[in-house]
Amino acid sequence: MARASSNRRKTVVTVLAWAIGLLIFFPILWTVLTSFKTEAEAVASPPSFINFHWTLENYAEVQSRSDYFRHFLNSVVISLGSTVLGLIIAIPAAWSMAFVPAKRTKDILMWMLSTKMLPPVGVLIPIYLIFRDIGLLDSLLGLIIVLMLINLPIIIWMLFTYFREIPGEILEAARMDGAGLKAELLYVLTPMAVPGIASTLLLNIILAWNEAFWTLNLTAAKAAPLTAFIASYSSPEGLFYAKLSAASTMAIAPILILGWFSQKQLVRGLTFGAVK
């Protein structure tokens, strides 16, 4: 009886998980299908899922109109640059909070996380003016700095959680063997937290890749990433849904592929320390 109830519960959970997964995946599937339609078929009512004229014309026109690979390289540089810079700052910060906590450490962590609740538009004007005055508008360096700062609270929080699961006795033993702070961070702590660091890196690459608000407001052409590439297909003349879908598919494909091949590492890192 208990086994039958357990099996029914597992079946219900599995069905719900698949339903939620398909619901989340449907907009992506719809975007990909629309990218192979003509503009007339893209806005047809009722819409057609399979029975339409498949064409690659949208992809050809998108590539001929915009330099996709330049936007792609900008996205790669911005995502990797902001994530690596964030890790360089966050690893020592998370180490100090995890192993040398102060009286207000938890308050500081909560304050850092609360900054993510601040509407970005509230600080857009001062950041825009500062970047204009120091020459960082429409530059890769400017976007790397901004995206690093907005994602830094998440990086520190994740690393703090992973580091806190590492026994402090291991670090004490390293200090007794003569390891200094640099050796402790590089040769003891970091190798033990590789799953957590890897998942943090992957998650923040995804966040930086998908960031649109700052990339659209702080760039014009030179440093524009793929989010700006997508936005260029919204014009005063209207939305070209088929071409917009093709541009969106070309923009999300690299990060989807990265997520697919790194899902085991990502799940491993996100569950790091959850089971003792």
C-alpha positions in Angstrom: 0.0 0.0 0.0 2.7 2.4 1.0 4.8 1.4 -2.1 1.8 2.1 -4.4 1.2 5.5 -2.8 4.9 6.3 -3.2 4.8 5.2 -6.9 1.8 7.4 -7.5 3.5 10.4 -5.9 6.6 9.9 -8.1 4.4 9.6 -11.2 2.5 12.9 -10.3 5.8 14.7 -9.6 7.3 13.4 -12.9 4.2 14.5 -14.9 4.2 17.9 -13.2 8.0 18.3 -13.8 7.5 17.5 -17.5 4.5 19.9 -17.8 6.4 22.7 -16.2 9.5 22.0 -18.4 7.4 22.0 -21.6 5.7 25.2 -20.5 9.0 26.9 -20.0 10.4 25.5 -23.2 7.4 26.5 -25.4 8.4 30.1 -26.0 11.8 29.0 -27.2 10.2 26.4 -29.5 7.8 29.0 -30.8 10.6 31.5 -31.5 12.6 28.9 -33.4 9.6 27.8 -35.5 8.7 31.5 -36.2 12.2 32.1 -37.4 11.6 29.7 -40.3 8.4 31.4 -41.4 7.8 34.2 -43.8 6.6 37.5 -42.3 3.0 36.9 -43.4 3.0 33.4 -41.8 4.6 34.7 -38.6 1.5 36.9 -37.9 -1.1 34.6 -39.4 -4.1 33.7 -37.3 -4.6 31.0 -36.3 -0.9 30.2 -36.2 0.6 27.1 -37.8 3.1 24.9 -36.0 4.4 22.7 -38.8 2.3 23.3 -41.9 4.0 26.4 -43.2 6.6 27.3 -45.9 10.0 26.6 -44.3 12.6 29.2 -45.3 16.1 30.3 -44.3 15.5 33.7 -45.8 15.2 35.4 -42.4 18.6 34.1 -41.3 20.3 35.2 -44.5 18.8 38.7 -44.3 19.7 39.0 -40.6 23.3 38.1 -41.3 23.5 40.4 -44.4 21.9 43.3 -42.4 24.0 43.0 -39.2 27.4 41.7 -38.4 26.3 38.8 -36.2 29.9 37.6 -35.4 31.0 41.0 -34.1 28.0 41.1 -31.7 28.7 37.5 -30.8 32.4 38.2 -29.9 31.3 41.3 -27.9 28.9 39.1 -25.9 31.7 36.5 -25.3 34.2 39.2 -24.1 31.7 40.9 -21.9 30.3 37.7 -20.3 33.7 36.1 -19.7 35.3 39.4 -18.6 32.7 40.4 -16.1 32.5 36.9 -14.7 36.3 36.4 -14.3 36.7 39.9 -12.8 33.8 39.2 -10.4 35.4 35.9 -9.3 38.8 37.6 -8.6 37.0 40.0 -6.3 34.4 37.6 -4.8 36.7 34.7 -3.9 38.7 36.7 -1.2 35.5 38.4 -0.1 33.6 35.1 0.4 36.7 33.6 2.1 36.8 36.3 4.7 33.1 36.2 5.3 33.1 32.4 5.6 36.2 31.8 7.7 36.8 35.2 9.4 33.3 36.4 10.0 32.7 39.7 11.7 29.8 40.7 13.9 27.9 42.2 11.0 28.8 39.7 8.3 25.2 38.5 7.9 24.0 42.0 7.7 26.5 42.8 5.0 25.5 39.8 3.0 21.8 40.8 3.3 22.6 44.4 2.3 24.6 43.1 -0.8 21.7 40.9 -1.8 19.2 43.8 -1.3 21.0 45.8 -3.9 19.7 43.4 -6.5 16.2 44.6 -5.7 17.1 48.2 -6.7 15.5 49.1 -10.0 18.4 49.6 -12.5 16.7 52.7 -14.0 17.2 54.4 -10.6 20.9 54.5 -11.1 21.1 54.7 -14.8 21.5 58.5 -15.1 24.5 58.8 -12.6 26.2 55.8 -14.2 25.6 57.1 -17.7 27.1 60.5 -16.7 30.1 59.0 -15.0 30.8 56.7 -18.0 30.4 59.6 -20.4 32.9 61.8 -18.4 35.5 59.0 -18.2 35.1 57.8 -21.7 33.6 54.3 -21.0 30.3 54.7 -23.0 30.0 52.2 -25.8 33.0 50.3 -24.6 33.6 46.7 -23.7 35.5 47.7 -20.5 32.5 49.8 -19.4 30.0 46.9 -19.8 32.4 44.5 -18.2 32.6 46.7 -15.1 28.9 47.3 -14.9 27.9 43.7 -15.3 30.5 42.6 -12.9 29.1 45.0 -10.3 25.5 44.1 -10.7 26.2 40.4 -10.5 28.9 40.6 -7.7 26.3 40.1 -4.9 25.2 36.8 -6.4 28.8 35.6 -7.0 29.7 36.4 -3.3 26.6 34.8 -2.0 27.1 31.6 -3.9 30.8 31.3 -3.1 30.1 32.1 0.6 27.6 29.2 0.7 30.1 26.8 -0.9 33.1 27.9 1.3 31.0 27.6 4.4 30.7 23.9 3.8 34.4 23.4 3.7 35.8 22.3 7.1 37.8 25.1 8.7 40.2 22.5 10.2 41.6 21.9 6.7 42.7 25.5 6.4 44.1 25.5 9.9 46.2 22.5 9.0 47.5 24.3 5.9 48.4 27.3 8.1 50.3 25.0 10.5 52.2 23.7 7.6 53.3 27.2 6.7 50.8 28.1 4.0 50.3 31.8 3.7 47.1 33.6 2.6 47.9 33.3 -1.1 48.8 29.6 -0.9 45.7 29.0 1.2 43.4 30.6 -1.4 45.1 29.2 -4.5 46.2 25.7 -3.5 43.8 24.7 -0.7 40.5 26.5 -0.8 40.0 27.0 -4.5 40.7 23.3 -5.6 38.2 22.1 -2.9 35.5 24.5 -4.1 36.0 23.8 -7.9 32.4 22.5 -8.3 30.9 25.6 -6.6 33.2 28.0 -8.5 32.4 26.3 -11.8 28.7 26.6 -11.3 29.0 30.2 -10.1 31.0 31.0 -13.3 28.5 29.3 -15.6 25.5 31.0 -13.9 27.0 34.4 -14.1 28.1 33.9 -17.8 24.4 33.2 -18.5 23.2 36.3 -16.5 25.7 38.5 -18.3 24.9 37.1 -21.7 21.2 37.8 -21.2 21.6 41.2 -19.7 19.7 43.7 -21.9 19.0 46.9 -19.8 22.6 48.0 -19.4 23.8 46.9 -22.8 21.0 48.8 -24.6 21.5 52.0 -22.5 25.3 52.1 -22.4 26.2 51.0 -26.0 25.5 52.3 -29.4 27.4 50.3 -32.0 31.0 49.6 -31.2 30.5 47.4 -28.1 27.0 46.2 -28.8 26.4 42.6 -27.8 23.8 40.2 -29.0 21.0 41.7 -26.9 21.5 44.9 -28.9 21.6 42.8 -32.0 18.1 41.5 -31.2 16.7 44.9 -30.3 17.8 46.3 -33.7 14.9 44.4 -35.3 12.3 46.5 -33.4 11.9 49.7 -35.5 9.4 52.6 -35.8 7.9 50.8 -38.8 6.9 47.9 -36.6 8.1 44.5 -35.5 9.3 42.1 -38.1 8.4 38.9 -36.2 10.1 36.4 -38.4 13.4 38.3 -38.6 13.2 39.2 -34.9 12.8 35.5 -34.1 15.7 34.6 -36.4 17.9 37.1 -34.6 16.7 35.9 -31.2 17.4 32.2 -32.1 21.0 33.2 -33.3 21.5 35.1 -30.0 20.3 32.4 -27.6 21.7 29.4 -29.4 25.3 29.7 -28.1 24.1 30.0 -24.4 21.6 27.1 -24.8 24.4 24.9 -26.2 26.7 25.9 -23.3 24.0 25.2 -20.8 23.2 21.8 -22.4 26.8 20.6 -22.3 27.5 22.0 -18.8 24.3 21.0 -17.1 25.9 18.2 -15.1 28.6 20.6 -13.8 26.0 23.2 -13.1 23.7 20.9 -11.1 26.7 19.4 -9.3 27.8 22.9 -8.3 24.4 24.1 -7.3 23.9 21.1 -5.0 27.5 21.3 -3.7 27.3 20.9 0.1 23.6 20.1 0.1 24.1 16.6 1.3 26.6 15.8 4.0 
